[in-house]
């Protein structure tokens, strides 16, 4: 990893479970820079969650996806474990941005299509997210082996390509009826999610 600059500070939370925040000083970042929420003193084999921003679920309370519940589950598991890292990336709409995500929603609702079908109809890539900054932040913490809370093999591959050894921990949370089709579409596009058709 090339030399990176960081800004780090402590953060108080309700309940007394505080995180340290490390913000990557990345001149090439678009939007907000990548940030790591660090709990305890993470060492190799700690829990890690790489999470992309989802305004709809995290701010507006949407239950059309599992994003909010996944990051809340990760916080709880990391606090219970005593140490871990959540890397938060400003990559709304699978990297296409909020406006593209909104247009995808309009198409999906009009045509009863999943988001992958909608993105393709709008000539958008299925997923244009990049996880290099996540690897930068984990390397800055001296981590070479992590237990990654994910269903997305692309996140695993991105870390492994940087020499970080990954053990996958599934990130499965209860979902609403409106999120079932969304997760089924993700499963059909390679995400490691159990079939929801019979559950």
Number of C-alpha atoms within 10 A of each C-alpha: 10 5 6 11 12 13 10 15 9 12 13 10 8 6 6 8 12 16 22 17 20 21 20 22 14 14 7 7 13 10 10 13 16 23 22 25 21 23 21 16 12 20 16 15 16 19 26 28 27 21 22 21 19 22 15 18 16 16 9 9 11 17 17 17 21 22 20 20 18 18 20 13 17 23 22 11 16 22 18 10 13 14 18 28 30 25 23 21 24 20 22 18 23 19 19 17 15 17 11 17 21 13 14 24 18 14 19 18 13 10 11 12 19 19 21 19 18 23 23 12 14 13 9 16 14 17 13 12 18 15 20 14 19 24 23 19 22 21 17 16 17 12 17 18 20 25 19 26 26 24 20 20 12 16 23 22 15 17 23 15 11 14 13 19 19 19 16 18 15 14 19 16 13 10 14 13 11 12 15 19 18 17 21 17 17 18 17 11 12 12 16 16 18 13 12 11 8 5 6
